Amino acid sequence: MKYIKYGTYTGKENMQIDSDILDEAVESNASEPVFRLYAWSPKCISLGRNQKDDFLAGVNIDVVRRLTGGRALLHDDEITYSCVFPVSVIPDGESVTLSYKFISGILIDFFKTLGVELDFGENKHHNTTFDYCMLLSTGADVCYQGKKIIGSAQCRKHGYILQHGSILFGYDKDLLENLFHEKVQGITTVNEILPDMTKEEFVKRFEKFILDL
């Protein structure tokens, strides 16, 4: 497993780096998966590949569009993970749901090393007008005691999967509700589960975990 060192970048830079890693894997016919963790500065909203942006009219915040699908995310008090996998190294990798669960299972295994038991959410029928990704739940989402903590999105290109997602450390409830005009509920954060865990320690321990795989 290859690991790219943690860094903080703008939204545009982060999405370009993810795109470049995917393209490099395709061009080199890479056999080794790549993981990275990163942060965003300034805070930024990422939109799903085909998501409409009309709900953001008048919003004074950075906005970027992802290669991946899904709904919008506010990238603020979080750590984002990104990985590129050859479809061929994932059991039943042609299945979108099973590939999500395989990759997200790596994150679940990491949280176990922190003493935290996460699991996959349940498929639930939601009001499809929700624009904020973390309010939606599928069977491939990662949750803690029924509350979503990691929201992920995926795309595929020539036999490779790019999956990235938001690991919530905390969130500004008022800001989220003002941006998305929706009541924020059903989510939790690393700060709530592990109040003494810093982002620096989280990154250090994740890096060791990935490199030991």
C-alpha positions as CSV (number, residue, x, y, z in Angstrom):
1,M,0.0,0.0,0.0
2,K,1.4,3.4,-1.0
3,Y,0.7,6.4,1.3
4,I,1.0,10.0,0.3
5,K,1.9,12.4,3.1
6,Y,-0.8,14.4,4.7
7,G,-1.2,18.0,3.5
8,T,-3.5,21.0,3.5
9,Y,-4.6,22.5,0.2
10,T,-7.4,24.5,-1.5
11,G,-10.4,22.7,-2.8
12,K,-9.3,23.0,-6.3
13,E,-5.9,21.7,-5.5
14,N,-7.3,18.7,-3.5
15,M,-9.5,17.7,-6.4
16,Q,-6.7,18.0,-8.9
17,I,-4.4,15.9,-6.8
18,D,-7.0,13.2,-6.6
19,S,-7.6,13.3,-10.3
20,D,-3.8,13.2,-11.0
21,I,-3.4,10.1,-8.7
22,L,-6.2,8.4,-10.6
23,D,-4.7,9.3,-14.0
24,E,-1.2,8.2,-13.0
25,A,-2.5,4.8,-11.9
26,V,-4.3,4.3,-15.2
27,E,-1.4,5.4,-17.3
28,S,1.2,3.3,-15.4
29,N,-1.1,0.3,-15.0
30,A,-0.4,0.5,-11.3
31,S,-1.0,-2.7,-9.2
32,E,-0.5,-1.0,-5.8
33,P,-3.3,0.9,-4.1
34,V,-2.7,4.5,-3.0
35,F,-4.0,6.2,0.1
36,R,-3.7,9.8,1.3
37,L,-5.2,12.0,4.0
38,Y,-5.7,15.7,3.5
39,A,-7.3,18.9,4.8
40,W,-8.8,22.0,3.2
41,S,-8.0,25.7,3.5
42,P,-10.0,27.7,3.2
43,K,-13.2,25.7,4.0
44,C,-14.9,24.6,0.9
45,I,-18.0,22.9,-0.5
46,S,-17.5,20.1,-2.9
47,L,-20.4,19.2,-5.3
48,G,-21.0,15.8,-6.7
49,R,-20.1,15.4,-10.4
50,N,-23.7,15.9,-11.6
51,Q,-25.2,17.8,-8.7
52,K,-26.9,21.1,-9.4
53,D,-25.5,24.1,-7.6
54,D,-28.6,26.4,-7.6
55,F,-29.0,26.0,-3.8
56,L,-25.7,27.8,-3.4
57,A,-26.8,31.1,-4.9
58,G,-25.3,33.9,-2.9
59,V,-23.0,31.7,-0.7
60,N,-19.7,33.3,0.0
61,I,-17.5,30.2,0.3
62,D,-15.2,28.3,-2.0
63,V,-16.9,25.7,-4.2
64,V,-15.4,22.9,-6.2
65,R,-16.8,20.0,-8.2
66,R,-15.7,16.5,-7.6
67,L,-14.9,13.7,-10.1
68,T,-17.2,11.5,-8.0
69,G,-20.9,11.5,-7.6
70,G,-23.1,12.1,-4.6
71,R,-24.3,15.2,-2.8
72,A,-22.5,18.2,-1.5
73,L,-20.1,18.2,1.4
74,L,-18.8,21.1,3.5
75,H,-15.1,20.5,4.1
76,D,-14.2,22.3,7.3
77,D,-13.5,20.5,10.6
78,E,-12.6,17.1,9.1
79,I,-9.9,14.9,7.7
80,T,-10.5,13.7,4.2
81,Y,-9.3,10.4,2.9
82,S,-8.7,9.5,-0.7
83,C,-7.6,6.2,-2.3
84,V,-7.1,4.7,-5.7
85,F,-7.5,0.9,-6.1
86,P,-7.2,-1.3,-9.1
87,V,-10.7,-3.0,-9.4
88,S,-8.9,-6.3,-9.9
89,V,-7.4,-6.3,-6.3
90,I,-10.9,-5.9,-4.6
91,P,-13.0,-9.1,-4.2
92,D,-16.1,-8.6,-6.4
93,G,-14.7,-5.2,-7.3
94,E,-17.0,-4.8,-10.2
95,S,-19.8,-4.3,-7.7
96,V,-20.1,-0.7,-6.6
97,T,-21.6,-1.5,-3.3
98,L,-19.1,-4.3,-2.5
99,S,-16.1,-2.2,-3.5
100,Y,-17.4,0.7,-1.3
101,K,-17.6,-1.8,1.6
102,F,-14.2,-3.2,1.0
103,I,-12.5,0.2,1.0
104,S,-14.6,1.5,3.9
105,G,-13.8,-1.7,5.7
106,I,-10.2,-0.5,5.9
107,L,-11.3,2.6,7.7
108,I,-13.5,0.5,10.0
109,D,-10.4,-1.6,10.8
110,F,-8.4,1.5,11.5
111,F,-10.9,2.8,14.0
112,K,-10.8,-0.5,15.8
113,T,-7.2,0.3,16.6
114,L,-8.5,3.4,18.3
115,G,-10.9,1.3,20.3
116,V,-13.9,2.5,18.3
117,E,-16.4,0.0,16.7
118,L,-17.9,1.4,13.5
119,D,-20.2,-0.3,11.1
120,F,-22.1,0.1,7.9
121,G,-25.3,2.1,7.9
122,E,-28.7,0.9,6.8
123,N,-30.3,1.8,3.5
124,K,-33.0,4.3,4.3
125,H,-35.5,6.2,2.2
126,H,-34.8,9.9,2.5
127,N,-36.3,13.1,1.2
128,T,-34.3,13.3,-2.1
129,T,-34.3,17.1,-1.8
130,F,-31.4,16.9,0.7
131,D,-28.3,18.5,-0.8
132,Y,-26.0,17.7,2.1
133,C,-24.4,14.3,1.7
134,M,-24.1,13.5,5.4
135,L,-27.8,13.5,5.8
136,L,-28.2,10.6,3.4
137,S,-27.6,7.0,4.5
138,T,-26.8,4.0,2.4
139,G,-25.7,0.5,3.2
140,A,-22.1,1.4,2.4
141,D,-21.8,4.5,4.7
142,V,-19.8,4.2,7.9
143,C,-21.6,4.9,11.1
144,Y,-21.1,4.9,14.9
145,Q,-24.1,3.6,16.9
146,G,-26.4,4.5,14.0
147,K,-25.0,7.9,13.3
148,K,-23.0,8.7,10.2
149,I,-19.4,9.7,10.7
150,I,-17.8,9.1,7.2
151,G,-19.4,10.0,4.0
152,S,-17.8,8.8,0.8
153,A,-18.1,9.0,-3.0
154,Q,-16.6,7.0,-5.8
155,C,-15.8,7.1,-9.5
156,R,-14.2,4.6,-11.9
157,K,-11.8,4.9,-14.9
158,H,-10.3,2.2,-17.0
159,G,-10.2,-0.5,-14.3
160,Y,-9.4,1.8,-11.4
161,I,-11.5,3.2,-8.5
162,L,-11.1,6.6,-6.9
163,Q,-12.9,6.7,-3.6
164,H,-12.7,9.7,-1.2
165,G,-14.6,10.8,1.7
166,S,-15.0,13.1,4.8
167,I,-14.1,11.8,8.3
168,L,-15.9,14.3,10.5
169,F,-13.9,15.6,13.5
170,G,-16.5,18.3,14.3
171,Y,-19.0,20.5,12.6
172,D,-20.5,23.9,12.7
173,K,-24.2,23.1,13.0
174,D,-25.4,26.6,12.4
175,L,-23.2,27.1,9.3
176,L,-24.4,23.8,7.8
177,E,-28.0,24.6,8.3
178,N,-27.6,28.0,6.9
179,L,-25.8,26.7,3.8
180,F,-28.0,23.7,3.1
181,H,-31.3,25.0,4.5
182,E,-31.8,21.6,6.2
183,K,-31.9,20.4,9.8
184,V,-28.6,18.6,10.7
185,Q,-29.2,15.4,12.5
186,G,-28.1,11.8,12.5
187,I,-24.3,12.5,12.3
188,T,-21.5,12.2,14.8
189,T,-17.8,13.2,15.0
190,V,-14.4,12.0,16.1
191,N,-14.5,14.8,18.7
192,E,-17.7,13.4,20.2
193,I,-16.4,9.8,20.3
194,L,-12.7,10.4,21.2
195,P,-12.6,13.9,22.7
196,D,-8.8,13.7,23.4
197,M,-7.9,12.7,19.9
198,T,-6.1,15.4,17.9
199,K,-6.0,15.5,14.2
200,E,-2.2,15.3,14.4
201,E,-2.4,12.0,16.4
202,F,-5.1,10.7,14.1
203,V,-3.0,11.2,11.0
204,K,0.1,9.7,12.6
205,R,-1.7,6.6,13.7
206,F,-3.5,6.2,10.3
207,E,-0.2,6.5,8.5
208,K,1.3,3.7,10.6
209,F,-1.8,1.6,10.1
210,I,-1.8,2.0,6.3
211,L,2.0,1.4,5.9
212,D,1.7,-1.8,8.0
213,L,-1.0,-3.3,5.7
